[in-house]
Amino acid sequence: MGHRICPWWLGYVLASPLRRLLQDPVAITKPYIREGMTVLEPGPGMGFFTREMARQVGASGRVVAVDVQPRMIAGLKRRLARAGLLERTEARLAPPDSLGVQDLQGKVDFVLAMAMVHEMPSSSRFFAEVAEAMKPGATLLLAEPSGHVKKDAFEAELQDAAVAGLEVADRPVIRRSWAALLKKRGQ
Ligand SMILES: C[S@@+](CC[C@H](N)C(=O)[O-])C[C@H]1O[C@@H](n2cnc3c(N)ncnc32)[C@H](O)[C@@H]1O
């Protein structure tokens, strides 16, 4: 698996409204989100999914979005500000060696990991950190681009997730992606 991080300028392309023709961010996330939830989004880029999830959690919920690239975070904040959604969203810059979400331990209802796990230096470390942040019974939607992540590599990610206590609960269909809904054991 390569761990090359997608260049910051690709953030604009990934957040473009044209992407909706291929992947509808509301249809993809809505089955898992309710008002008042705490959502964690590692690797949000410039917020193609963040904005819609912030709408879905409502004023009583929050989305914590963590990216390692300052320019992604800056673009994300600009988009959220334009949409009037900054207050219910926290955009964090990840430290280089972790996601920096220890303060969320046991607080997260839903995690979206879209097209980003293959960029992490260690998927087992990634799943251990997010599993720690999740409530028992919470879910994680994992999707990887089928164009440049091989099926075997995706299945290896699922094995790392299982070691962290995240079991496959469903296999939703997302265009041009490998996808799985994972559930944290314990409920
Ligand atoms: C291909 S982009 C996907 C962006 C977004 N999830 C989407 O689908 O539009 C991958 C994102 O993961 C971020 N990323 C890469 N390594 C990371 C790390 N170690 N911690 C947090 N974010 C990371 C990149 O900066 C980039 O924003």
The ligand as an SDF file (V2000), in Angstrom:
LIG
                    3D

 27 29  0  0  0  0  0  0  0  0999 V2000
   -7.9710   11.6510   -1.2320 C   0  0  0  0  0  0  0  0  0  0  0  0
   -8.2830   12.8500    0.0160 S   0  0  0  0  0  0  0  0  0  0  0  0
   -9.9880   12.5170    0.4240 C   0  0  0  0  0  0  0  0  0  0  0  0
  -10.6970   13.7100    0.9850 C   0  0  0  0  0  0  0  0  0  0  0  0
  -12.1520   13.4790    1.3900 C   0  0  0  0  0  0  0  0  0  0  0  0
  -12.3030   12.4090    2.3570 N   0  0  0  0  0  0  0  0  0  0  0  0
  -13.0090   13.2140    0.1780 C   0  0  0  0  0  0  0  0  0  0  0  0
  -13.4230   12.0700   -0.0620 O   0  0  0  0  0  0  0  0  0  0  0  0
  -13.2670   14.1840   -0.5600 O   0  0  0  0  0  0  0  0  0  0  0  0
   -7.4190   12.2100    1.4430 C   0  0  0  0  0  0  0  0  0  0  0  0
   -7.3700   13.1860    2.6160 C   0  0  0  0  0  0  0  0  0  0  0  0
   -6.7310   12.5460    3.7360 O   0  0  0  0  0  0  0  0  0  0  0  0
   -5.8400   13.4720    4.3310 C   0  0  0  0  0  0  0  0  0  0  0  0
   -4.8030   12.7610    5.0850 N   0  0  0  0  0  0  0  0  0  0  0  0
   -3.7400   12.0690    4.5930 C   0  0  0  0  0  0  0  0  0  0  0  0
   -2.9840   11.5860    5.6060 N   0  0  0  0  0  0  0  0  0  0  0  0
   -3.5800   11.9820    6.7530 C   0  0  0  0  0  0  0  0  0  0  0  0
   -3.2720   11.8070    8.1360 C   0  0  0  0  0  0  0  0  0  0  0  0
   -2.1700   11.1510    8.5240 N   0  0  0  0  0  0  0  0  0  0  0  0
   -4.0960   12.3550    9.0560 N   0  0  0  0  0  0  0  0  0  0  0  0
   -5.2140   13.0310    8.6580 C   0  0  0  0  0  0  0  0  0  0  0  0
   -5.5390   13.2380    7.3680 N   0  0  0  0  0  0  0  0  0  0  0  0
   -4.7500   12.7230    6.4330 C   0  0  0  0  0  0  0  0  0  0  0  0
   -5.3000   14.2590    3.1520 C   0  0  0  0  0  0  0  0  0  0  0  0
   -4.7000   15.4730    3.5400 O   0  0  0  0  0  0  0  0  0  0  0  0
   -6.5710   14.4400    2.3260 C   0  0  0  0  0  0  0  0  0  0  0  0
   -7.2990   15.5660    2.7480 O   0  0  0  0  0  0  0  0  0  0  0  0
  1  2  1  0
  2  3  1  0
  2 10  1  0
  3  4  1  0
  4  5  1  0
  5  6  1  0
  5  7  1  0
  7  8  2  0
  7  9  1  0
 10 11  1  0
 11 12  1  0
 11 26  1  0
 12 13  1  0
 13 14  1  0
 13 24  1  0
 14 15  1  0
 14 23  1  0
 15 16  2  0
 16 17  1  0
 17 18  1  0
 17 23  2  0
 18 19  1  0
 18 20  2  0
 20 21  1  0
 21 22  2  0
 22 23  1  0
 24 25  1  0
 24 26  1  0
 26 27  1  0
M  CHG  2   2   1   9  -1
M  END
$$$$
